[in-house]
């Protein structure tokens, strides 16, 4: 769905109506968590393109789609680092401390340091796993996003891809799902899905 939205965003280069804050970055990270590296890189690039467009078109702070400095910004910079991508994007505010510390140390060889920053990020994730209200929007409003900390599971998947030590995060919110996801076998693509993807790629060359 993210890649389809990105096509529409490309077809309307002057319409600044993407990305969806708190949602699209997590959707972009999904293939990375599942170790689908080709799709992961494409999804990451599409999200970065939308983030860059957001910064370019929505000049006033109150109109920015990525308006806050939490996991959207964290994943933006993680994608750039992990996939060798570049972007002309500056967040409205500096990344919050718990995510900045993890971003600076996600490749560390020190298990204690890694567990410290992952646990801090997990606690922040839990603190923001609440229903949004008309007055306050929380990052992890959906039940799925509360149970599966996609932004943190992506770190573990990328460390494994790059042959860093497979340290436990030291937090049940992360280590529980990762114990299942890390060895999850790849499912065969359903013929109907394959046919739809082929048609979409033929009709919309922007959809990679």
N, C-alpha and C positions, 0 to 999 in steps of 0.2 A: 504493500500500500504506500509506503514511503516513496519508493521509486516511481510509482505512478503519480503521486503528488508532485514529485520533482519534475516530471515531464510537463505537467500543467504550469508549474512555476517557470520553466524555461520558455514555454510558449507565450507566456505573458511577462516579458522581462521588465516591464514598468509597473507591474501590479505587486505591491509589497504585502501579500496576504499569506505568506509562508515564512518560516516554519511554525508549527504549533509548540508553544513553550511547554517544557517538561515532558512532552510526549515523543516528538519526532527523534530526538537524540537517542532515546531508549530503543525505539524501533530500529534506528540505524545500527545500534550496537548488537541487536539480536543475532544476526548471522555470525558475528565475531564470537559471541559466547558459545555458539554451537560449532566453532572451528570451521566454518564455511568461509575460507579466506578470500576467494574470488568475489563472492557475493558480499562479504563483509567490507572489502575495499570499495566496491561500487556503492554500497549503501552509505559508507562513511563519506565518500566523495560527494554524493548527492546531498547529504545533510550539510556538508561544509559549503556547498554552492548556495544552498538556501540561507544559511547563516550569513554568508557574505552579502547576499542580496538584501537581507534584512538590514544589515548595517549600512548598506549603500543607499537604500531607498527611504528607510524610516529614520530620517535625520533627527527628529525630535525624540528625546528620551522617552516620553510618555507613549510614543507610537511604536517603539521597538517591540518585536515579537519575542526575542530573547532579551528579556528585561532584567533578569536577575543573575546572580553570579554563583550558581550552584552546579548541579550535575550537567546542565546543558553546556556550560563553558568548560567544565572538566573534560567532557567527552570530545568537545571540539578540539582541544589541545592534545588529548590522548590520541585521537585519530591521526592528527598531523604527525605526531611523533612515531606512532606504531606503523603507519602505512606510508610514511615518507611523502605526505601531502602538504601543500602550502595553502594559506588563506590570508586574505587581507581583512582581518577581523580583529576588532578590539572590543572587549566587553565593556559594558557601561561602568562596572565597578570591578576591582581586582577580585579574583577567585577567592572564595572563602578559605580560611586557613586549613581546615581539615582536608579539603580536596587539593589545595596547592601542595601540602606536604606529601600527599600520596602521588601527585603528578611528578614531583621532584624525586621520588624514591621508588617508583614502581618497578624499576629494574635493579634494585639493590640486591646485594648478595648477603646482606645481614638479616637473619631471620627475625631477630628482635625488633629491628627498625621496621621491617615490612609489616609484621603483625601489629605493631603500634599504630601505624598510619591506617592500615586496613580496618582495625577495630574502631578507631576514631571515626572513620568514614561510615562504618556500619551503624554506630550509635547516632550519628547525624541522620542517616537514612531512616532509622526507627523514629527519631524525634519528629520527622517530617512526614511520616506515614499516617496521615489523618484525612478525614473528609474535608474537602474545601467548603467554604461558606461564601455567602455574598460579599463578605468583608475581607476574607483571608483565603488565599489560594495556597495550597500545600503541594509540594513537589510530587509526592507519591500518593495521589488520590485514588488510584485504581488498586483493587485488591491484589491483582497479579504483580504489580510493580512493588507492592509492599513486601510480598513474600519472596520475590526474586529480585535481588538488588543488581539489576542488569549492569549498571555502570561499574560495579565492583567485580562481578563475575567476568566481565570483559578483561579486566586486568589479569586475572588468573589465566584465562585462555591465551592471552597474548604472551604472558611469561612462558607458558608451556610451549607455544609456537617457537619462541626464540631461544628455547633450551636453557632458560634460567631455572634455578632450583625451584622445585614445586613445593614451596613452603605452604603450610596451612595458614589461613588468615587468623586463626585463633578466635574466631567469632562464629557462633552457631548460625547466624543469619546468612553467612557466606559459605562456610564449610559444609553445611548440610546440603544445600542445592548443588554445590560443586561436586560433591562425592558421587552424585548421580549423573550430572551433565558431562563430566570429564570423560566418561566411558560410554556415553550414549551413542549407539550405532546410527549411522546415517540411514534415513528412510529413503526408499525408492520414490522417485518423483511420479506422481499419478499421471497416467496418459492424458487425462483431460486438462490438468494443470499445465503439462508440457505443451499441449496444443494451444492453449490460451496464451502462454508466454511467447510461443513462436509467432502467433498472429499479432500480438501487441508489438513485438520487436519489428515485424515487417511493416506495420502501419505507423509506428512511431520510432524512427531510428534513434531518437534521444534516449529511449528506454534500453539501457545496456543490459 
